Amino acid sequence: MTTETAPSSDTQLSGRLAELEQRLLAKDRRALARVLSWVESGDQRGRDMLRALYPRSGRARTIGLTGSPGAGKSTVTNELAKAFRQRGQSVGIVAIDPSSPYTMGAILGDRVRMTELYSDSDVFIRSLASRGALGGLSAATQDVVHVLDAYGKDVILIETVGAGQDEVDIAGAAQTTILVNTPNMGDEVQTLKAGIMEIADVLAVNKSDLPGADRMVSALKALLSLNPDRGWDPPVVRVVATQGEGTEKLVDACDAHFEELQSSGRLEVAEIERARQQITALARANVLNQLHTADGEERLTMLANEVASRASDPHSAAAAWLAGS
């Protein structure tokens, strides 16, 4: 008489993940939410699911929105989502929120300005805490985008935290980057310096019904004229997001940019560069995680003492820490 062997825990886990994957691909929002939670927290199950889902990604369009705090990025994002839905496209929104300095959780995780979208089953909103990450994005942003892509979203909007001039990582995460500006936020030319301007594919002047909008538009066009050899001439679109004005033109500008990427062959080149940047970022993070173990921290303290006492120099100490010797 043969006795059946109970499946191993690894086999059971693999079966549960495979079931969850099928539920997600069948548009189960609960399955999607669970996988995204694993991915954001760095859970191994999230990595396993991402590995399985990744071959099914690469179809969605990705649009990033960046700009200074107070420019109205959330309102513009909300209106863009509504415009894409009116065109019959499903939408995913990845909104990076400021982190609490104490809990590292998202301060604005409820996305209060997007509540009208929650009743639409073809819109999925995910808030991510920035967790102190520089460049306006959470470390898990691109992984979350890949999962939403595999889930079947047509358009994924990525709203950055609003870090200011240095917030340029969005260019490596999205195919089209919208820089949201607003009039009367100080000296326009000083506010819009090179780094953030160079990543913009479309420029939106939000709150363009306010005094100073004409001056802002002129300043933007003047700055764009200083760099004419980009292969794409970023349009400047006037928007009053709270009234829904200019949103259709903003969508048209994004469509035109995407079509130019396709026709010029730059879309594939940009995809390779995005992959290169993500691989580099993940490798850097893995190295840091390996270094910041208990033994690594002890070794770092010893090396820091040697550098502080001038018994060693910082470059030699860094090499020794990396080598683990």
Secondary structure, 3 states (H helix, E strand, C coil): CCCCCCCCHHHHHHHHHHHHHHHHHCCCHHHHHHHHHHHHHCCHHHHHHHHHHHHHCCCCEEEEEECCCCCCHHHHHHHHHHHHHHCCCCEEEEEEECECCCCCCECCCCCHHHHHHCCCCCEEEEEEECCCCHHHCCCCHHHHHHHHHHHCCCEEEEECCCCCCCCCHHHHCCCEEEEEECCCCCCHHHHCCHHHHHCCCEEEECCCCCCCHHHHHHHHHHHHHCCCCCCCCCCEEECEHHHCECHHHHHHHHHHHHHHHHHHCHHHHHHHHHHHHHHHHHHHHHHHHHHCCHHHHHHHHHHHHHHHCCCCCHHHHHHHHHHCC
